[in-house]
Structure formats: structure tokens, C-alpha cells
Amino acid sequence: MRFAFAILCVITLVGLCVAQELPVVICHRNSSDFSACLKRGMQDVWPRFIQGFTEIDFPRLEPLKNEHFQLSYNSGSINVDITIINTTTVGFAKTRILDVRPHFFDDGFQIEIDIHVPKLYTEGILKVKGNIGPLGLTINQGPFNLTITNIRVTCNMIGPVINDRWVVEHFYVNPQIGTMKVYFELFESKEINDLAVQFMNEYWPTYYRAVSSTVLDKIDEWLSELANRFSSRIPFSDAVPT
């Protein structure tokens, strides 16, 4: 699901970079309501993002489909390789931009964006190898679904402006989740499978916190590269004019 959080943050960056190409209010950095203007602008163009941008190969968001996502984590009681296949996610249409905080410094720029999503639902195929706490898995594969609610994400993007292009050096993501409920079919025995599902639904906060730092470091690198594909498309002085 951190893939979904990452998509949310990339969307907001794309909104900043392509705002000049869409019929929205232009925000001037020297204005007294610059932050509020950015927030309104991003929220106003949100319905357009839901439809996707074929011209820049940006996917439709409702539903959001992803063919393949892989994650490996090895530390302490968690040693697992996870592959998620052919997922469909719904819920992005109700995303709200809560706050936008831009910061200009010397030859650089930083922007923090707070986002809220009431509910996301994802389903697809889950392939797991390894162990999560007491749950030992060989190579198990089966359908899964995941529901998370009250999602609040803070995106923090920072980097220098070079030759009138914003270079995103870091793209930090700080997701906070209200509730999470998962269901999967990974074991032949229904009793064992039900126990495993119950275990994960009870102890997910513990394992969520355990993998956060490692996963977020990897996401920072991946998102920074992805963000620069968009920020390099338009002069910084056009994206945030004086």
C-alpha cells in the first residue's frame, strides 16, 4: 500500500508542474496567499488527474491498476519477499489536499503537502516467501484484498533550482493510517489461513512500524527519480512565477 501513498505524492507534484498547462488559477510566489492558492489549485485540478494524462504516460487513478510491485525486507523477525500482481485500487477520487507549505531558500525550493484519503481498497494476487514473526511461508500465492481508512500523508520534497529547473534531491513520505484490514488466501488449510489473517489484522501496527524506515528510504530514492521526470519538463519560473 505504500505504492499507493507514493502515487498520491507524485500526483501533487505533477499538479504543481503542469498547472500552467491546465485551466486553473496561476499562483504567484510573491502573493500573500501563495500557499492557499497552491492548495486551491491542486484541489481544483484533482478531477482531471483522476482521468489520467496519456500525453505524459500518467495512469488513470480511479481505478488505479498496477501489474507488478516487489518488496524485500530482512530484519529481526521479518524476512520476507513480497510480490503483488495485477492490483486494482479504488478510493483516490475522494482525496483532499489539506495543506500546502512552500519554502524558498537561496537557490532551492521545498514543498510540504498534507493529503487525506478517507478509504482505499486494493485487491489482486499476493505472492509471499519467508517469514513474518511466527508465520513461516515457503512460496505461497493467492488472492488478497486490503482496506485502509483515514489515511493522512505528508509529502516533503526538497532540492536546488538549477538552470531554472527544480531538481528534487529528496522526496520524503510520512503516511499515518487509521485502520487496516487484510484478507488473503495463502494456505491450503482454511483454519491455518484464517489464523494467519487474524494474526496480521491484530498485529499489523507492529510490523508496519518495523518495516517503515527501510521501505521509506527506498521510496525516497524511487520517488525522487520519478519526480524529476516531471519537474524537468517545465521551467521553475513558469511553475511558480513571481
Order of alpha helices (4+ residues) and beta strands (2+ residues): alpha-alpha-beta-beta-beta-beta-beta-beta-beta-beta-alpha-alpha
